Amino acid sequence: MRPAPKRRRFIYGATCGGIVVQGGMATMARYMVDEWKRAGRQPELVLLNTYGPSLSNIATMPFYFGAAVATVTANGILGRISVLHLHMAEYGSVLRKGILGYIGKTLNIPVVIHMHGAKFGQMWDAASPGRRKAILGVLRRADAIVVLGQFWKQYLINDLGLPPEKVHVVANGVPDPGVAPKPLKQNAKVSILFAGQVGQRKGVGDLLQALAKPAVRALDWELVIAGSGEIEAHTKLAQELGIGDRVRFLGWVDLQKVSELMRLADIFVLPSYLEGLPMAILEAMANGLPVVTTPVGAIPDMITDGETGVACSGWKCGRAERRIFAATCVAGVAS
């Protein structure tokens, strides 16, 4: 009598928007899926979209999330899931991944929560005691929690009281673009690149204010801003500051276009207030760009001030403007 064929099992991942939406979580998931397939890793990785094709359209979310719940439940009952890998941000994402994690644990599936949310701490601070208890329940039920850097590991251990052995640091990664560092320019216009959501959290207004300072305005530069968000308001701000003719807002661009912009730029700037570990910084470093940023979230794991980049903490107080000036000089502009 022949033995029954061995049942195929898969790693099931779940993200908000799959790999088709904007944002670092989707970008990281896309890179993960591509690398998993390229390397022929086993078990095969199946990625579920728990939100829909657009994060700005909540109307599709119940249908996509319902389908994800049904898929995890059915395949879990059939024994087809070896690991449930839940990519989690904050707010509604915690609820959705919490439900999937509860289903997984009920069906004896190992559950990994992969935390990406830059605003998780903000959410926790504003949460009521009941919500905090629910959030902790989501995290404690997981078999392992992946965070993007030491800041987030210490936050979960020290502030939320999670056991250290459950929390693991796995930094984001990007493919090698295969490009050599650009030679320094001599007496030529420097192209400064920002890539990310245009708004207060990413510090775009601070960046425009810094570049409008006389010492920096005197240099020969242009700023390219790639990303969706509050474009109209920041376009108006650039014009009011007298630098509107030196700032280009491209809106959202795809990964291929971002790679092209990285190859054309001389310096990358990201003055964020809250971050997980921004993919844009890693892509800039991979392309050999000098990086000017702020030491928030897991960024200090990648950027050591004065060694692997410039990490400014006082972005509004004048110090940052001098740092931008220095970094621009690194790109080849004489002061």
Secondary structure, 3 states (H helix, E strand, C coil): CCCCCCCCCEEEEEECCCCCCCCHHHHHHHHHHHHHHHCCCCCEEEEEECCCCCCCCHHHHHHHHHHHHHHHHHHHHCCCEEEEEEEECCCHHHHHHHHHHHHHHHCCCCEEEEECCCCHHHHHHHCCHHHHHHHHHHHHHCCEEEECCHHHHHHHHHHCCCCHHHEEECCCCCCCCCCCCCCCCCCCCEEEEEECCECCCCCHHHHHHHHCCHHHHCCCEEEEEECCECHHHHHHHHHHCCCHHHEEEEECCCHHHHHHHHHHCCEEEECCCCCCCCHHHHHHHHCCCCEEECCCCCHHHHCCECCCEEECCCCCCCHHHHHHHHHHHHCCCCC
